[in-house]
Amino acid sequence: MHPIGEGETVLVEILFYFFATLLVAGALGVITARNPVFSALFLVFSFVNSAAIWLLMGAEFLAIVLVLVYVGAVMVLFLFVVMMLDINLAELRRGFARFAWLGWLTALALVAEITAVVWRHGLGALDAGRGFAGEPADYSNTLQLGKVLYTHYAYPFELAAVLLVIALVAAIALTLRHRPGLKTQDVGKQVGVRAADRLRIVKTSAEKRA
């Protein structure tokens, strides 16, 4: 095992506050950017800094999943969708004032919850300089995460998977519109088709070449 020394603890604390500051700045950029593309890029920046904080905590698997899944797949999909839809920003901002009060109420509720947690547990619970205990060289947090996920939290994990499948089916059903002239797949007709319906033999007379 490799115990964490005092110098390493100070370095971890400095890096934590550095990446946390960048994370907060990126989150503010997400909600203040006027262009949806810039907002998505700020969200990618926030995810990368979150992955760096996970690395400082020794959770390499979560950091890699955050970068590969969210930054490498989800956010790239968001960027493609935003750029391909060519959103009319003027039309989008027209109804912003009507729901501004709801946004302010949500922000105040979130600030009140964070303040209550800090007030209840004190700033000592948020001490980033305490560091983490060292682990053996053959330690795998992926293995430990899998053991906990598929033993103590097996049913919540399966329930989350079912909810995601239901959400996926609902999204497909909501976007499936029957428009005139739309070509759709009819599985019943494809299964019940016969060769005689697909093939027709036509006899023609032979032609003489000049």
N, C-alpha and C positions, 0 to 999 in steps of 0.2 A: 504494500500500500504506500501511497505517496501522500504524506500529510501536507496540508496547506500551511505555508509559513506566513509570517507577518507581512513580508514584502509582497507575496502573491495575493494576500487578502486585500491589501491597499490597492493593488493593481486591478483586482476584480471589482472592487467598489468603484474605482474611477471609471472603468469600462462600463459598468452597469449604469451609472448616472449619465455617461456620455450617450449610450445607445437609447436610454430612456428619454433623454431630451430630444434626440432625433425622432424617436417614435411619437412623442407628443406633437412635435412640429409637423410631422407627416400627417397625423390625424387631423390637426387643424387645417392643413392644406386640403384634405379630402372634403371637408365641409365648407370651406371658403372659396375653393376654386370655382370660377364661373364656367369654365369649359369642362364638359364631362370627361374628355380624354385626359386632361391634366389631373382631374380628380381621381381617375383610375390609376394614373401613374403615381400619384401621391400614396394611394393605397398599396401599390407594389412596394414603394419605399418603406411604408410602415411595416409590411410583412417581413421584409428583409431585416429590419432592426429588431423585430420581435424574435426572429430566428436567432439573431446574435445573442439576445438575452437568454434564450433557451440553451444555447451553447455554454454560456457562462454558468448556468445552473447544472450542467452536466447531462442534459437531456438531448443528446445528439440526434436520436431518432425523431423526436418531435420537431426539432429544427429542420432536419432534412425533409420531413413530410410537409412542413409549412412552406418551404421553398419550392419543392417539386409539385405539390398538388395545387396550392393556392397561387403562387407566383407563376409557376410554369404552365399551369393548365387553366385554372379558373379565371385569373386576371387576364391572360392572353385572350380567352374567349370573350370576356367583358370588353376588352379593347376592340376586338373585331366586330362585335355586335354594335358598340357605340359608333364606330367609324362607318360601318356599313349602313346603319339606319339613317344616318345624316339627320340627326335630331334638330328640329327647329327650336333654337334656344329662345327666341323672342316669344314663341307660343308657349314654351315651357315655363317661362318666368311670369307669364300673364296672370296665372292663378296662384302665384307664390304668396302674395299678401293675404289671401283668404285663410291660408293655413299656417301663417307665421305664428299665431298665438299657440297652436298646438306644438310647434317646434320649441318655442320658449318654455312651455310647461314641461315638455319632456326633458329639456336641458336642465331646468331647475330641479326636477325630480332626481335626475342622475347626480347632480352636484350634492343634493341633500343626502342621497344614499352613501356616496363616497365620504362625505363629512361625518355621517353617523358611524360608519365603520372605523374611520380613523379615531374618532372621539371615543368609541367603545373600547378599542384594543390599544390605543395609544400609538405614538410614533415608534415605539420600541419594536412593535410587530413588523414594521416595514424596514428594519435595519438590513441593508444589503451588504454590510461589511462583516457579518458573522461568518460568511463562507459556508462551504459544504464539506462534509467528511470525505476523505479520500476513499477510493474504491480500488479493488485489485485490478491487475492488468487484464485479466480474463473476464471482467464484469461486463455484462451486456444489459443495458437498460431496455433494449428491445425485448429481450427474453422476459425480464421482470414485468414490463408493461403488458405483454401478452398473457402472462400468468394471472395478473390481477384482472385484466379485462375479460378473460374467458373463464374465470372462477367466481370471484366476488360480484362482478358486474356483467355476468353473461346475459341475464334477462333484460336489463336496461339496454345492453348493446343490441340484442335482437329486436327489442321494441323500437329502438332508433332506426334500425334497418327497415323495419316494416313501415314506419312513418315516412321514411324517405321514398320507399317504393310507392306508397299511396300518393305522396306529393308529386312524384314523377308521372304517374298515371293521370292524376288530376290535371297537371299542366298540359299533357298531350291531349286530353279530352277537351280542355278549354280552348286550345288553339286549333282543334280540328273543326273546320267550318265547311259546310256543304255548299259550294258555290256552283253555279251552272257552268258546264264545260270542264269541270275539274275531273281529272282522271284518277280514280282510286283503285285499289287492289281488292278484288272480291275472291277470297280464299275458297269459298264454297264452289264457285263456278270453275275455279282452276282445278280443284280436286275432282269434280264431276265431269270434266271434259272427256270426250271420246276421240279416238283417232279419226273416225269418219267425219267428225265436225271440223277437224283441222286440215285434212288432206282431201283433195279432189283431183281425180285423174281425168284429164281432158285429152281426147283423141283428135289428132289433126292429120290432114292428108299430107302426103309427101310432096315436096316441091322439086321440080326439075331445075337443075342448074343450066344456065345458058352456056 
